Amino acid sequence: MRSFYQYMMRYRGAQKITNENRLAEWMFHDHDFPKHSNSYDEISRYLEWNIPFTEAVQVFDQLWDEYQEDVK
């Protein structure tokens, strides 16, 4: 099973800047992000403590649902 971080890397490098792209870029550059985690709670807590932009937690929740569907 691939991690949420690996799933998010599909959003990097987009020409149009979106919140999904911003979150993926931030995750890539944040060396402390839990890159191997598949735990909603662990990643959610990390984002809440280290929020990169105002909408990040909402974007994460949306993408987490998509990630769960993708890894089934």
Buried (B, 14 or more C-beta within 10 A) or exposed (E): EEBBBEBBBEBEEEEEEEBBBBBBBBBBEEEEBBBEBBEBEEBBEBBEEEEBEEEBBEBBEEBBEEBEEEEE
